[in-house]
């Protein structure tokens, strides 16, 4: 089983709440899996369960996980409405194309919280290079 980098109580603190939100355990599990995807190639010490041992890394992964757990991608699970975001736009020589879900027709937006990515990048756990989306 993959490690979970934050507790429901830590998520509540991140959000400034007295109690963890409903679904916190699931949100943190899913967010930890997403963070693991961003950490491919990262080097840090771990214990036998795969959890980091350095307190700085532990704190960084907790913060990134909380940021990811609170991130809600737009358009990821609802069909696009008429007048919604276009699948592609072209202005003069510049164009932007969005991925569209074949099952829902919704524009698929970012998978990762930009805040979570920034936390990991600033703390040196992922290389600072452009992401192609």
C-alpha positions as CSV (number, residue, x, y, z in Angstrom):
1,X,0.0,0.0,0.0
2,X,1.3,3.4,-0.9
3,X,2.1,5.9,1.9
4,X,-0.4,8.6,2.8
5,X,1.5,11.8,3.6
6,X,-1.0,13.7,5.7
7,X,-3.6,12.9,8.3
8,X,-7.2,14.2,8.4
9,X,-6.3,16.4,11.4
10,X,-3.4,17.9,9.4
11,X,-5.8,18.6,6.5
12,X,-8.3,20.3,8.9
13,X,-5.4,22.5,10.1
14,X,-4.4,23.3,6.5
15,X,-8.0,24.4,5.8
16,X,-8.3,26.3,9.1
17,X,-11.1,24.0,10.3
18,X,-11.8,22.5,13.7
19,X,-12.7,19.1,12.3
20,X,-11.6,17.3,9.2
21,X,-13.9,17.6,6.2
22,X,-16.1,14.7,5.2
23,X,-14.2,12.4,2.9
24,X,-10.8,13.5,4.2
25,X,-9.3,10.0,4.4
26,X,-10.2,9.3,0.7
27,X,-9.1,12.7,-0.4
28,X,-5.7,12.3,1.3
29,X,-5.2,8.8,-0.1
30,X,-5.9,10.0,-3.6
31,X,-3.8,13.1,-3.2
32,X,-0.9,11.0,-1.9
33,X,-1.1,8.9,-5.0
34,X,-1.0,12.0,-7.1
35,X,2.0,13.3,-5.2
36,X,3.7,10.0,-5.7
37,X,3.3,10.5,-9.5
38,X,5.0,13.9,-9.2
39,X,7.8,12.4,-7.2
40,X,9.0,10.0,-9.8
41,X,12.8,10.5,-9.9
42,X,12.9,12.3,-6.5
43,X,15.7,11.1,-4.2
44,X,15.2,11.2,-0.4
45,X,15.7,8.7,2.5
46,X,12.8,6.4,3.4
47,X,12.0,3.8,6.0
48,X,11.0,0.2,5.2
49,X,7.4,1.3,4.6
50,X,8.5,3.8,1.9
51,X,7.8,6.9,4.1
52,X,10.3,9.7,4.2
53,X,12.6,9.9,7.3
54,X,13.8,13.5,7.0
55,X,11.5,16.0,8.8
56,X,11.8,18.6,6.1
57,X,10.7,16.1,3.4
58,X,7.9,14.9,5.7
59,X,6.6,18.4,6.1
60,X,6.9,19.2,2.4
61,X,5.0,16.1,1.4
62,X,2.3,16.8,4.0
63,X,1.8,20.3,2.7
64,X,1.8,19.2,-1.0
65,X,-0.7,16.5,-0.1
66,X,-3.0,18.9,1.7
67,X,-2.8,21.3,-1.3
68,X,-3.6,18.4,-3.7
69,X,-6.4,17.1,-1.5
70,X,-8.2,20.4,-1.6
71,X,-7.7,20.8,-5.4
72,X,-10.8,20.3,-7.5
73,X,-10.1,20.1,-11.2
74,X,-12.8,21.8,-13.2
75,X,-14.7,19.9,-15.9
76,X,-13.2,16.6,-15.0
77,X,-16.5,14.7,-14.3
78,X,-19.3,16.8,-15.7
79,X,-20.2,17.1,-19.4
80,X,-19.4,20.3,-21.1
81,X,-22.4,22.6,-21.5
82,X,-23.2,24.5,-24.6
83,X,-21.2,27.7,-24.4
84,X,-18.7,26.0,-22.1
85,X,-14.9,25.9,-22.7
86,X,-14.0,25.2,-26.3
87,X,-11.8,22.1,-27.1
88,X,-9.5,24.3,-29.1
89,X,-8.9,28.0,-29.8
90,X,-6.8,29.6,-32.5
91,X,-5.8,33.3,-32.6
92,X,-3.6,34.2,-35.5
93,X,-0.6,31.8,-35.3
94,X,-1.2,30.8,-31.7
95,X,-3.4,27.9,-30.8
96,X,-4.4,26.1,-27.6
97,X,-6.0,22.7,-27.6
98,X,-7.6,21.1,-24.6
99,X,-8.0,17.4,-24.0
100,X,-11.6,16.2,-24.1
101,X,-12.9,13.1,-22.2
102,X,-14.2,10.6,-24.7
103,X,-16.8,9.4,-22.2
104,X,-18.2,12.7,-20.8
105,X,-17.3,15.2,-23.5
106,X,-15.9,17.4,-20.7
107,X,-12.7,19.3,-21.1
108,X,-10.0,17.6,-19.0
109,X,-8.2,20.2,-17.0
110,X,-5.2,20.1,-14.8
111,X,-4.6,16.9,-12.8
112,X,-2.3,18.4,-10.2
113,X,-2.7,21.4,-8.0
114,X,-0.4,24.1,-9.1
115,X,0.2,24.9,-5.4
116,X,1.2,21.3,-4.7
117,X,3.6,21.3,-7.7
118,X,5.1,24.6,-6.5
119,X,5.6,23.3,-2.9
120,X,7.4,20.3,-4.2
121,X,9.5,22.3,-6.7
122,X,10.5,25.0,-4.3
123,X,11.6,22.5,-1.7
124,X,13.7,20.6,-4.3
125,X,11.7,17.4,-4.5
126,X,11.0,17.7,-8.2
127,X,13.2,19.2,-10.9
128,X,12.4,22.7,-12.1
129,X,11.5,22.1,-15.7
130,X,8.4,22.9,-17.7
131,X,5.5,20.5,-17.6
132,X,3.7,19.7,-20.8
133,X,0.0,19.3,-20.4
